[in-house]
Every structure is written in C-alpha cells, then in structure tokens.
C-alpha cells in the first residue's frame, strides 16, 4: 500500500480498526498505554513504538481512536505527541468522537505544524468494526479524503464525506444521540411486553419486523435479553456524547427535550452502576425499578455478524 499509518488507541474500537488495516496489507505502527493491546496487534503484523511521536515518525501518517478530546489533545500535542513525529505534509486522521469546537481547535494546532487533518469518527458498533463493516463519517478536504480513502475503506464498509472539519463531529453526535434515545425506548418497549404477559423473544422479533424497529433494538436489545449487556461501550462514553449533543443544541438554538431526559437517565445509570458499566445497562434501571429482568433464551452474550 502507498500509505503507512501509526495507530494510537487500541481499545475495543481502535484495536479492531487497526486490525482491519493490517488484514488489508497496510503497514501499521502501533502505540497504546496497554502493553497487552499492543501485543495483540504485533501478533497480526504491526510494529510496536514507544511513543506516539515515534510511531508517527516511522509511518508519516497517524490515526487516533481515543476516549475524549482531552486525551486526543495530549496524544496530538503533548510531550512525545504526534506533532513531534509527523512530518510536514503528513496526515492526522482522528477517529475519536469529539465535539465540533474541539476538533476544529485540534485541527488548527496540527495545521500550524504543517500537518493535514481528516476527522473520521465511526458509527455502528464494535461488532461491525471487528469485521470491517462499520461506517465512517468524514470531515475535511475532499482531495485529502481521496488520498486516504483506501485506508478508510479497509476499515469501514461505508464512508460519507460530510463537509469541512467539524461536519463529521456534528453528524456523529447526532447519530449517537439517536442511539441512546432508541436504547432507552427499546428497554421501555420490552418491559411493556414483559408486564403485558408476552413472550419476550417473540416480542423482540415482532418489533424487528415492525414500523417501530431500530438498529439499536436489533442489536442491543439482544444483549439485554441475554443479560450480558456487553456492548463494549460505557456509561461514561455515553454521557460524553450526550453532553456534546446538548452543547450543540444550545449553540444551534435547538431545544433537545428528549436528549435532555435521556442524559438525566444516563446520569442515574452512572450513579447506580458506575461509569465503566456498559451503556446497555441503562435498561437495568427499569428492570430494578419494576423488580423483574428482561431475559429470553436464544440471544447472544456478544453481538455477532
């Protein structure tokens, strides 16, 4: 492949994205604070680096998938950060979820050092990232997007160029806001079915075939019905993204009544189960309140393709 990449941030999502690059023949240099995460990628053919700067200097381009704008800024511009290793004309591809103002500001820091930037948050879930079928939402220069499109398409089945830097942040926050609203609604729907005396497995399939279906119901409701809740995404991350949505609503002058209510529910979920609990456990608040579990046989503990 003509381009090689440093990949920084090898968690549930980033590790799968980096693995897709390797499977498709890209040269990848990796760094993460978790040695086990690095080792998993090395066994697939990646080269390990001792810092983001070293990884970026070796590769010439860098991809990040990190948990917050604060961490992204530290990896980009901190001591031994990407900007100490990326050459002028190199590219930083930010696949983390950020607010619009954050990614615009961070892109300006990179641009001042001669580094080009694409924002490329992804949507669809860790299970789709594991098999290269996740969707990329891209913001940036069209020519730069074309240059790195082979790598993006190695990781993602679909990609949408949304406009200049900041555009992808807006649509990503919108999609996540919808997902959390749908998750709370799906839990309420299943509880109504349970308390109404219906078979929950049959109810799940009936909703899938109905006008009330959603991607979240098709996927995350299965984990609720199994009891694992294991979506690979935490309460803290959900609250971060809902916070971005509420900030955008205020900035753009859009009342977000549903998002505000769902944010409050997730605050309750964090208080009850902790910030590292899976976001799907938000449905457990309803189970605990009613005093019954939403369980049915035949559903997986983890999502599969």
ZADO-1210 file (C-alpha; in nm, 4 decimals, padded with zeros to 6 digits):
<atoms>
<atom x="00.0000" y="00.0000" z="00.0000" code="UNK" pos="1"/>
<atom x="00.1221" y="00.3523" z="-00.0790" code="UNK" pos="2"/>
<atom x="00.0489" y="00.4927" z="00.2675" code="UNK" pos="3"/>
<atom x="00.1549" y="00.3618" z="00.6066" code="UNK" pos="4"/>
<atom x="-00.0011" y="00.4606" z="00.9366" code="UNK" pos="5"/>
<atom x="00.0671" y="00.4940" z="01.3035" code="UNK" pos="6"/>
<atom x="-00.2356" y="00.3861" z="01.5065" code="UNK" pos="7"/>
<atom x="-00.2734" y="00.5243" z="01.8569" code="UNK" pos="8"/>
<atom x="-00.5517" y="00.3949" z="02.0835" code="UNK" pos="9"/>
<atom x="-00.6104" y="00.0208" z="02.0666" code="UNK" pos="10"/>
<atom x="-00.9183" y="-00.0199" z="02.2843" code="UNK" pos="11"/>
<atom x="-01.2398" y="-00.2047" z="02.1968" code="UNK" pos="12"/>
<atom x="-01.2882" y="00.0027" z="01.8829" code="UNK" pos="13"/>
<atom x="-00.9385" y="00.1122" z="01.7838" code="UNK" pos="14"/>
<atom x="-00.7886" y="-00.2340" z="01.8146" code="UNK" pos="15"/>
<atom x="-01.0392" y="-00.3697" z="01.5629" code="UNK" pos="16"/>
<atom x="-00.9865" y="-00.0792" z="01.3234" code="UNK" pos="17"/>
<atom x="-00.6087" y="-00.1249" z="01.3319" code="UNK" pos="18"/>
<atom x="-00.6508" y="-00.4982" z="01.2758" code="UNK" pos="19"/>
<atom x="-00.8571" y="-00.4272" z="00.9625" code="UNK" pos="20"/>
<atom x="-00.5743" y="-00.2145" z="00.8238" code="UNK" pos="21"/>
<atom x="-00.3303" y="-00.4994" z="00.8808" code="UNK" pos="22"/>
<atom x="-00.5617" y="-00.7557" z="00.7211" code="UNK" pos="23"/>
<atom x="-00.5766" y="-00.5368" z="00.4120" code="UNK" pos="24"/>
<atom x="-00.1993" y="-00.5109" z="00.3719" code="UNK" pos="25"/>
<atom x="-00.1224" y="-00.1725" z="00.5254" code="UNK" pos="26"/>
<atom x="00.1961" y="-00.1155" z="00.7219" code="UNK" pos="27"/>
<atom x="00.0882" y="-00.0170" z="01.0738" code="UNK" pos="28"/>
<atom x="00.2938" y="00.1047" z="01.3688" code="UNK" pos="29"/>
<atom x="00.1046" y="00.0979" z="01.6985" code="UNK" pos="30"/>
<atom x="00.1146" y="00.2574" z="02.0412" code="UNK" pos="31"/>
<atom x="-00.1119" y="00.2204" z="02.3419" code="UNK" pos="32"/>
<atom x="-00.0634" y="00.2518" z="02.7173" code="UNK" pos="33"/>
<atom x="-00.1849" y="-00.1086" z="02.7493" code="UNK" pos="34"/>
<atom x="00.1012" y="-00.3462" z="02.6548" code="UNK" pos="35"/>
<atom x="-00.1435" y="-00.6327" z="02.6004" code="UNK" pos="36"/>
<atom x="-00.3345" y="-00.4303" z="02.3404" code="UNK" pos="37"/>
<atom x="-00.0090" y="-00.3562" z="02.1586" code="UNK" pos="38"/>
<atom x="00.0943" y="-00.7210" z="02.1686" code="UNK" pos="39"/>
<atom x="-00.2350" y="-00.8320" z="02.0138" code="UNK" pos="40"/>
<atom x="-00.1665" y="-00.6097" z="01.7131" code="UNK" pos="41"/>
<atom x="00.2009" y="-00.7105" z="01.6908" code="UNK" pos="42"/>
<atom x="00.0926" y="-01.0737" z="01.6534" code="UNK" pos="43"/>
<atom x="-00.1091" y="-00.9592" z="01.3488" code="UNK" pos="44"/>
<atom x="00.1931" y="-00.7906" z="01.1909" code="UNK" pos="45"/>
<atom x="00.2057" y="-00.4424" z="01.3431" code="UNK" pos="46"/>
<atom x="00.5287" y="-00.2814" z="01.4630" code="UNK" pos="47"/>
<atom x="00.5319" y="-00.1507" z="01.8203" code="UNK" pos="48"/>
<atom x="00.6535" y="00.2010" z="01.9058" code="UNK" pos="49"/>
<atom x="00.7476" y="00.3501" z="02.2418" code="UNK" pos="50"/>
<atom x="00.5520" y="00.6742" z="02.1971" code="UNK" pos="51"/>
<atom x="00.3041" y="00.8440" z="01.9639" code="UNK" pos="52"/>
<atom x="00.5907" y="01.0585" z="01.8310" code="UNK" pos="53"/>
<atom x="00.7989" y="00.7538" z="01.7424" code="UNK" pos="54"/>
<atom x="00.5045" y="00.5809" z="01.5779" code="UNK" pos="55"/>
<atom x="00.4203" y="00.8897" z="01.3720" code="UNK" pos="56"/>
<atom x="00.7801" y="00.9450" z="01.2631" code="UNK" pos="57"/>
<atom x="00.8042" y="00.5882" z="01.1368" code="UNK" pos="58"/>
<atom x="00.4748" y="00.5924" z="00.9482" code="UNK" pos="59"/>
<atom x="00.4395" y="00.9512" z="00.8221" code="UNK" pos="60"/>
<atom x="00.0637" y="00.9482" z="00.8924" code="UNK" pos="61"/>
<atom x="-00.1241" y="00.8850" z="01.2153" code="UNK" pos="62"/>
<atom x="-00.4688" y="00.7576" z="01.3142" code="UNK" pos="63"/>
<atom x="-00.6110" y="00.8029" z="01.6622" code="UNK" pos="64"/>
<atom x="-00.9107" y="00.6409" z="01.8324" code="UNK" pos="65"/>
<atom x="-00.9270" y="00.7777" z="02.1853" code="UNK" pos="66"/>
<atom x="-01.1821" y="00.8211" z="02.4663" code="UNK" pos="67"/>
<atom x="-01.2042" y="01.2009" z="02.4983" code="UNK" pos="68"/>
<atom x="-01.0937" y="01.5326" z="02.3461" code="UNK" pos="69"/>
<atom x="-00.8590" y="01.5791" z="02.6437" code="UNK" pos="70"/>
<atom x="-00.6789" y="01.2548" z="02.5629" code="UNK" pos="71"/>
<atom x="-00.6763" y="01.3381" z="02.1903" code="UNK" pos="72"/>
<atom x="-00.5096" y="01.6723" z="02.2620" code="UNK" pos="73"/>
<atom x="-00.2496" y="01.5083" z="02.4858" code="UNK" pos="74"/>
<atom x="-00.1664" y="01.2471" z="02.2215" code="UNK" pos="75"/>
<atom x="-00.1553" y="01.5083" z="01.9451" code="UNK" pos="76"/>
<atom x="00.0295" y="01.7977" z="02.1060" code="UNK" pos="77"/>
<atom x="00.1727" y="01.6719" z="02.4357" code="UNK" pos="78"/>
<atom x="00.5241" y="01.5596" z="02.5155" code="UNK" pos="79"/>
<atom x="00.6198" y="01.2810" z="02.2715" code="UNK" pos="80"/>
<atom x="00.2940" y="01.3512" z="02.0886" code="UNK" pos="81"/>
<atom x="00.2121" y="01.3079" z="01.7229" code="UNK" pos="82"/>
<atom x="00.3155" y="01.6583" z="01.6246" code="UNK" pos="83"/>
<atom x="00.6701" y="01.5825" z="01.7377" code="UNK" pos="84"/>
<atom x="00.6875" y="01.2931" z="01.4927" code="UNK" pos="85"/>
<atom x="00.4643" y="01.3713" z="01.1955" code="UNK" pos="86"/>
<atom x="00.6425" y="01.5322" z="00.9002" code="UNK" pos="87"/>
<atom x="00.5087" y="01.8380" z="00.7214" code="UNK" pos="88"/>
<atom x="00.2578" y="01.7107" z="00.4699" code="UNK" pos="89"/>
<atom x="00.1729" y="01.4123" z="00.6876" code="UNK" pos="90"/>
<atom x="-00.1869" y="01.3453" z="00.7875" code="UNK" pos="91"/>
<atom x="-00.3596" y="01.3011" z="01.1214" code="UNK" pos="92"/>
<atom x="-00.6852" y="01.1037" z="01.0939" code="UNK" pos="93"/>
<atom x="-00.8906" y="01.1466" z="01.4113" code="UNK" pos="94"/>
<atom x="-01.1410" y="00.8615" z="01.4546" code="UNK" pos="95"/>
<atom x="-01.2423" y="00.9554" z="01.8104" code="UNK" pos="96"/>
<atom x="-01.5775" y="01.1188" z="01.8828" code="UNK" pos="97"/>
<atom x="-01.5324" y="01.4910" z="01.9509" code="UNK" pos="98"/>
<atom x="-01.7465" y="01.7994" z="01.9711" code="UNK" pos="99"/>
<atom x="-01.7305" y="02.0313" z="01.6710" code="UNK" pos="100"/>
<atom x="-01.5358" y="02.3041" z="01.8515" code="UNK" pos="101"/>
<atom x="-01.2839" y="02.0539" z="01.9866" code="UNK" pos="102"/>
<atom x="-01.1928" y="01.9005" z="01.6504" code="UNK" pos="103"/>
<atom x="-01.1743" y="02.2416" z="01.4812" code="UNK" pos="104"/>
<atom x="-00.9355" y="02.3623" z="01.7521" code="UNK" pos="105"/>
<atom x="-00.7200" y="02.0489" z="01.7419" code="UNK" pos="106"/>
<atom x="-00.7065" y="02.0584" z="01.3616" code="UNK" pos="107"/>
<atom x="-00.5764" y="02.4153" z="01.3836" code="UNK" pos="108"/>
<atom x="-00.2947" y="02.3011" z="01.6138" code="UNK" pos="109"/>
<atom x="-00.1950" y="02.0379" z="01.3595" code="UNK" pos="110"/>
<atom x="-00.2266" y="02.2735" z="01.0638" code="UNK" pos="111"/>
<atom x="00.0094" y="02.5209" z="01.2321" code="UNK" pos="112"/>
<atom x="00.2744" y="02.2451" z="01.2197" code="UNK" pos="113"/>
<atom x="00.2097" y="02.1651" z="00.8535" code="UNK" pos="114"/>
<atom x="00.0051" y="01.8516" z="00.9293" code="UNK" pos="115"/>
<atom x="-00.3177" y="01.7895" z="00.7371" code="UNK" pos="116"/>
<atom x="-00.6247" y="01.6615" z="00.9206" code="UNK" pos="117"/>
<atom x="-00.9240" y="01.4407" z="00.8494" code="UNK" pos="118"/>
<atom x="-01.1862" y="01.3753" z="01.1147" code="UNK" pos="119"/>
<atom x="-01.3247" y="01.0276" z="01.0725" code="UNK" pos="120"/>
<atom x="-01.5444" y="00.9122" z="01.3618" code="UNK" pos="121"/>
<atom x="-01.7174" y="00.5803" z="01.3060" code="UNK" pos="122"/>
<atom x="-02.0651" y="00.4515" z="01.3827" code="UNK" pos="123"/>
<atom x="-02.2269" y="00.1092" z="01.4020" code="UNK" pos="124"/>
<atom x="-02.0664" y="-00.0607" z="01.6992" code="UNK" pos="125"/>
<atom x="-01.7591" y="-00.2593" z="01.7949" code="UNK" pos="126"/>
<atom x="-01.9002" y="-00.5797" z="01.6444" code="UNK" pos="127"/>
<atom x="-01.9099" y="-00.4176" z="01.2989" code="UNK" pos="128"/>
<atom x="-01.5600" y="-00.2713" z="01.3419" code="UNK" pos="129"/>
<atom x="-01.4325" y="-00.6237" z="01.4112" code="UNK" pos="130"/>
<atom x="-01.5220" y="-00.7325" z="01.0575" code="UNK" pos="131"/>
<atom x="-01.4565" y="-00.4084" z="00.8692" code="UNK" pos="132"/>
<atom x="-01.8256" y="-00.3254" z="00.8264" code="UNK" pos="133"/>
<atom x="-01.8519" y="-00.0116" z="01.0378" code="UNK" pos="134"/>
<atom x="-01.9413" y="00.3266" z="00.8826" code="UNK" pos="135"/>
<atom x="-01.7065" y="00.6264" z="00.8659" code="UNK" pos="136"/>
<atom x="-01.8257" y="00.9866" z="00.8891" code="UNK" pos="137"/>
<atom x="-01.5593" y="01.2100" z="00.7364" code="UNK" pos="138"/>
<atom x="-01.4853" y="01.5798" z="00.7607" code="UNK" pos="139"/>
<atom x="-01.2067" y="01.7538" z="00.5721" code="UNK" pos="140"/>
<atom x="-01.0626" y="01.8374" z="00.2324" code="UNK" pos="141"/>
<atom x="-01.2010" y="01.6177" z="-00.0498" code="UNK" pos="142"/>
<atom x="-00.8552" y="01.5620" z="-00.2017" code="UNK" pos="143"/>
<atom x="-00.7167" y="01.4515" z="00.1336" code="UNK" pos="144"/>
<atom x="-01.0132" y="01.2189" z="00.1752" code="UNK" pos="145"/>
<atom x="-00.9407" y="01.0690" z="-00.1673" code="UNK" pos="146"/>
<atom x="-00.5758" y="01.0174" z="-00.0729" code="UNK" pos="147"/>
<atom x="-00.6614" y="00.8209" z="00.2395" code="UNK" pos="148"/>
<atom x="-00.9813" y="00.6599" z="00.1177" code="UNK" pos="149"/>
<atom x="-00.8139" y="00.3195" z="00.0599" code="UNK" pos="150"/>
<atom x="-00.7239" y="00.3022" z="00.4296" code="UNK" pos="151"/>
<atom x="-01.0660" y="00.4277" z="00.5381" code="UNK" pos="152"/>
<atom x="-01.2355" y="00.1684" z="00.3183" code="UNK" pos="153"/>
<atom x="-01.0071" y="-00.1026" z="00.4571" code="UNK" pos="154"/>
<atom x="-01.1556" y="-00.0278" z="00.7999" code="UNK" pos="155"/>
<atom x="-01.5108" y="00.0724" z="00.7050" code="UNK" pos="156"/>
<atom x="-01.7706" y="-00.0665" z="00.4659" code="UNK" pos="157"/>
<atom x="-01.9209" y="00.2783" z="00.4033" code="UNK" pos="158"/>
<atom x="-01.7890" y="00.6326" z="00.4323" code="UNK" pos="159"/>
<atom x="-01.9635" y="00.9675" z="00.3954" code="UNK" pos="160"/>
<atom x="-01.7770" y="01.2933" z="00.3340" code="UNK" pos="161"/>
<atom x="-01.9925" y="01.5389" z="00.5298" code="UNK" pos="162"/>
<atom x="-01.8093" y="01.8653" z="00.4595" code="UNK" pos="163"/>
<atom x="-01.5195" y="02.0587" z="00.6153" code="UNK" pos="164"/>
<atom x="-01.3583" y="01.9815" z="00.9501" code="UNK" pos="165"/>
<atom x="-01.6275" y="01.9853" z="01.2195" code="UNK" pos="166"/>
<atom x="-01.9016" y="01.8474" z="00.9960" code="UNK" pos="167"/>
<atom x="-01.8394" y="01.4837" z="01.0869" code="UNK" pos="168"/>
<atom x="-01.8434" y="01.5709" z="01.4567" code="UNK" pos="169"/>
<atom x="-02.1930" y="01.7118" z="01.4205" code="UNK" pos="170"/>
<atom x="-02.3390" y="01.4099" z="01.2404" code="UNK" pos="171"/>
<atom x="-02.1588" y="01.1625" z="01.4698" code="UNK" pos="172"/>
<atom x="-02.3012" y="01.3290" z="01.7787" code="UNK" pos="173"/>
<atom x="-02.6461" y="01.3241" z="01.6154" code="UNK" pos="174"/>
<atom x="-02.6231" y="00.9503" z="01.5421" code="UNK" pos="175"/>
<atom x="-02.5083" y="00.8712" z="01.8963" code="UNK" pos="176"/>
<atom x="-02.7818" y="01.0885" z="02.0457" code="UNK" pos="177"/>
<atom x="-03.0391" y="00.8926" z="01.8456" code="UNK" pos="178"/>
<atom x="-02.8846" y="00.5622" z="01.9520" code="UNK" pos="179"/>
<atom x="-02.9129" y="00.6425" z="02.3229" code="UNK" pos="180"/>
<atom x="-03.2714" y="00.7634" z="02.2829" code="UNK" pos="181"/>
<atom x="-03.3549" y="00.4433" z="02.0939" code="UNK" pos="182"/>
<atom x="-03.1883" y="00.2317" z="02.3633" code="UNK" pos="183"/>
<atom x="-03.3976" y="00.3792" z="02.6436" code="UNK" pos="184"/>
<atom x="-03.7112" y="00.3441" z="02.4281" code="UNK" pos="185"/>
<atom x="-03.6319" y="-00.0184" z="02.3441" code="UNK" pos="186"/>
<atom x="-03.5982" y="-00.1001" z="02.7128" code="UNK" pos="187"/>
<atom x="-03.9344" y="00.0564" z="02.7888" code="UNK" pos="188"/>
<atom x="-04.0938" y="-00.1322" z="02.4998" code="UNK" pos="189"/>
<atom x="-03.9590" y="-00.4679" z="02.6156" code="UNK" pos="190"/>
<atom x="-04.0729" y="-00.4003" z="02.9714" code="UNK" pos="191"/>
<atom x="-04.4244" y="-00.3231" z="02.8481" code="UNK" pos="192"/>
<atom x="-04.4194" y="-00.6548" z="02.6618" code="UNK" pos="193"/>
<atom x="-04.2947" y="-00.8392" z="02.9697" code="UNK" pos="194"/>
<atom x="-04.5524" y="-00.6885" z="03.2024" code="UNK" pos="195"/>
<atom x="-04.8224" y="-00.7425" z="02.9426" code="UNK" pos="196"/>
<atom x="-04.7588" y="-01.1155" z="02.9575" code="UNK" pos="197"/>
<atom x="-04.5942" y="-01.1521" z="02.6159" code="UNK" pos="198"/>
<atom x="-04.3115" y="-01.3876" z="02.5246" code="UNK" pos="199"/>
<atom x="-04.0029" y="-01.1630" z="02.5077" code="UNK" pos="200"/>
<atom x="-03.8265" y="-01.3499" z="02.2295" code="UNK" pos="201"/>
<atom x="-04.1363" y="-01.3361" z="02.0127" code="UNK" pos="202"/>
<atom x="-04.1820" y="-00.9693" z="02.1053" code="UNK" pos="203"/>
<atom x="-03.8242" y="-00.8930" z="02.0008" code="UNK" pos="204"/>
<atom x="-03.8773" y="-01.0480" z="01.6582" code="UNK" pos="205"/>
<atom x="-04.2158" y="-00.8818" z="01.6125" code="UNK" pos="206"/>
<atom x="-04.0645" y="-00.5392" z="01.6805" code="UNK" pos="207"/>
<atom x="-03.7809" y="-00.6111" z="01.4348" code="UNK" pos="208"/>
<atom x="-04.0444" y="-00.6735" z="01.1667" code="UNK" pos="209"/>
<atom x="-04.2466" y="-00.3642" z="01.2586" code="UNK" pos="210"/>
<atom x="-04.2517" y="00.0084" z="01.1928" code="UNK" pos="211"/>
<atom x="-04.1132" y="00.0548" z="01.5452" code="UNK" pos="212"/>
<atom x="-03.7852" y="-00.1197" z="01.4689" code="UNK" pos="213"/>
<atom x="-03.4429" y="00.0440" z="01.5038" code="UNK" pos="214"/>
<atom x="-03.0806" y="-00.0593" z="01.4568" code="UNK" pos="215"/>
<atom x="-03.0355" y="-00.0311" z="01.8342" code="UNK" pos="216"/>
<atom x="-03.3293" y="-00.2615" z="01.9042" code="UNK" pos="217"/>
<atom x="-03.1988" y="-00.5192" z="01.6549" code="UNK" pos="218"/>
<atom x="-02.8554" y="-00.5204" z="01.8195" code="UNK" pos="219"/>
<atom x="-02.8505" y="-00.4012" z="02.1802" code="UNK" pos="220"/>
<atom x="-03.1865" y="-00.5473" z="02.2815" code="UNK" pos="221"/>
<atom x="-03.0314" y="-00.8895" z="02.2206" code="UNK" pos="222"/>
<atom x="-02.7670" y="-00.8191" z="02.4851" code="UNK" pos="223"/>
<atom x="-03.0345" y="-00.7092" z="02.7316" code="UNK" pos="224"/>
<atom x="-03.2345" y="-01.0249" z="02.6693" code="UNK" pos="225"/>
<atom x="-02.9196" y="-01.2336" z="02.7177" code="UNK" pos="226"/>
<atom x="-02.8294" y="-01.0472" z="03.0366" code="UNK" pos="227"/>
<atom x="-02.4666" y="-00.9749" z="02.9420" code="UNK" pos="228"/>
<atom x="-02.5298" y="-00.6115" z="02.8346" code="UNK" pos="229"/>
<atom x="-02.1808" y="-00.6389" z="02.6765" code="UNK" pos="230"/>
<atom x="-02.1833" y="-00.3736" z="02.4035" code="UNK" pos="231"/>
<atom x="-01.8219" y="-00.2630" z="02.4550" code="UNK" pos="232"/>
<atom x="-01.9281" y="00.0972" z="02.5223" code="UNK" pos="233"/>
<atom x="-01.9528" y="00.2544" z="02.8677" code="UNK" pos="234"/>
<atom x="-02.1864" y="00.4854" z="03.0567" code="UNK" pos="235"/>
<atom x="-01.9082" y="00.7455" z="03.0722" code="UNK" pos="236"/>
<atom x="-01.8728" y="00.7446" z="02.6936" code="UNK" pos="237"/>
<atom x="-02.2492" y="00.7732" z="02.6502" code="UNK" pos="238"/>
<atom x="-02.2603" y="01.0744" z="02.8813" code="UNK" pos="239"/>
<atom x="-01.9677" y="01.2340" z="02.6987" code="UNK" pos="240"/>
<atom x="-02.1520" y="01.2062" z="02.3670" code="UNK" pos="241"/>
<atom x="-02.4847" y="01.3215" z="02.5106" code="UNK" pos="242"/>
<atom x="-02.3006" y="01.6209" z="02.6555" code="UNK" pos="243"/>
<atom x="-02.1736" y="01.7065" z="02.3083" code="UNK" pos="244"/>
<atom x="-02.5303" y="01.6846" z="02.1755" code="UNK" pos="245"/>
<atom x="-02.6689" y="01.9133" z="02.4451" code="UNK" pos="246"/>
<atom x="-02.3887" y="02.1637" z="02.3846" code="UNK" pos="247"/>
<atom x="-02.4686" y="02.1640" z="02.0131" code="UNK" pos="248"/>
<atom x="-02.8365" y="02.2118" z="02.0858" code="UNK" pos="249"/>
<atom x="-02.7558" y="02.5206" z="02.2893" code="UNK" pos="250"/>
<atom x="-02.5124" y="02.6518" z="02.0277" code="UNK" pos="251"/>
<atom x="-02.7502" y="02.5946" z="01.7364" code="UNK" pos="252"/>
<atom x="-03.0624" y="02.7094" z="01.9221" code="UNK" pos="253"/>
<atom x="-03.2371" y="02.3704" z="01.9044" code="UNK" pos="254"/>
<atom x="-03.4418" y="02.2513" z="02.2048" code="UNK" pos="255"/>
<atom x="-03.3442" y="01.8886" z="02.2738" code="UNK" pos="256"/>
<atom x="-03.6082" y="01.7765" z="02.5222" code="UNK" pos="257"/>
<atom x="-03.5650" y="01.4043" z="02.4567" code="UNK" pos="258"/>
<atom x="-03.1866" y="01.4227" z="02.4690" code="UNK" pos="259"/>
<atom x="-03.2026" y="01.6121" z="02.7986" code="UNK" pos="260"/>
<atom x="-03.4284" y="01.3473" z="02.9519" code="UNK" pos="261"/>
<atom x="-03.2105" y="01.0630" z="02.8245" code="UNK" pos="262"/>
<atom x="-02.8985" y="01.2384" z="02.9561" code="UNK" pos="263"/>
<atom x="-03.0637" y="01.2531" z="03.3009" code="UNK" pos="264"/>
<atom x="-03.1446" y="00.8815" z="03.2801" code="UNK" pos="265"/>
<atom x="-02.7828" y="00.8022" z="03.1959" code="UNK" pos="266"/>
<atom x="-02.6692" y="01.0127" z="03.4912" code="UNK" pos="267"/>
<atom x="-02.8893" y="00.7869" z="03.7047" code="UNK" pos="268"/>
<atom x="-02.7347" y="00.4830" z="03.5387" code="UNK" pos="269"/>
<atom x="-02.3832" y="00.6014" z="03.6137" code="UNK" pos="270"/>
<atom x="-02.4749" y="00.6691" z="03.9756" code="UNK" pos="271"/>
<atom x="-02.6295" y="00.3234" z="04.0107" code="UNK" pos="272"/>
<atom x="-02.3766" y="00.1086" z="03.8238" code="UNK" pos="273"/>
<atom x="-02.0640" y="00.3222" z="03.7721" code="UNK" pos="274"/>
<atom x="-01.9190" y="00.4999" z="03.4731" code="UNK" pos="275"/>
<atom x="-01.7429" y="00.1892" z="03.3440" code="UNK" pos="276"/>
<atom x="-02.0665" y="-00.0134" z="03.3269" code="UNK" pos="277"/>
<atom x="-02.1818" y="-00.0942" z="02.9759" code="UNK" pos="278"/>
<atom x="-02.4147" y="00.1698" z="02.8336" code="UNK" pos="279"/>
<atom x="-02.6719" y="-00.1018" z="02.7587" code="UNK" pos="280"/>
<atom x="-02.7120" y="-00.1462" z="03.1352" code="UNK" pos="281"/>
<atom x="-02.9226" y="00.1695" z="03.1268" code="UNK" pos="282"/>
<atom x="-03.2137" y="-00.0726" z="03.0745" code="UNK" pos="283"/>
<atom x="-03.1287" y="-00.2304" z="03.4115" code="UNK" pos="284"/>
<atom x="-03.2580" y="00.0860" z="03.5790" code="UNK" pos="285"/>
<atom x="-03.6037" y="-00.0070" z="03.4532" code="UNK" pos="286"/>
<atom x="-03.5573" y="-00.3728" z="03.5471" code="UNK" pos="287"/>
<atom x="-03.4608" y="-00.2715" z="03.9005" code="UNK" pos="288"/>
<atom x="-03.7483" y="-00.0241" z="03.9285" code="UNK" pos="289"/>
<atom x="-04.0081" y="-00.2784" z="03.8191" code="UNK" pos="290"/>
<atom x="-03.8411" y="-00.5688" z="04.0003" code="UNK" pos="291"/>
<atom x="-03.8131" y="-00.8053" z="03.7059" code="UNK" pos="292"/>
<atom x="-03.5485" y="-00.8988" z="03.4497" code="UNK" pos="293"/>
<atom x="-03.5863" y="-00.8864" z="03.0724" code="UNK" pos="294"/>
<atom x="-03.4497" y="-01.2274" z="02.9724" code="UNK" pos="295"/>
<atom x="-03.5217" y="-01.4722" z="02.6937" code="UNK" pos="296"/>
<atom x="-03.3358" y="-01.7768" z="02.5621" code="UNK" pos="297"/>
<atom x="-03.1512" y="-01.7844" z="02.2332" code="UNK" pos="298"/>
<atom x="-02.9840" y="-01.4442" z="02.2397" code="UNK" pos="299"/>
<atom x="-02.6035" y="-01.3948" z="02.2307" code="UNK" pos="300"/>
<atom x="-02.3788" y="-01.2561" z="02.5046" code="UNK" pos="301"/>
<atom x="-02.1873" y="-01.0614" z="02.2378" code="UNK" pos="302"/>
<atom x="-02.3035" y="-00.9340" z="01.9018" code="UNK" pos="303"/>
<atom x="-02.2035" y="-01.1384" z="01.6018" code="UNK" pos="304"/>
<atom x="-02.2162" y="-01.0772" z="01.2289" code="UNK" pos="305"/>
</atoms>
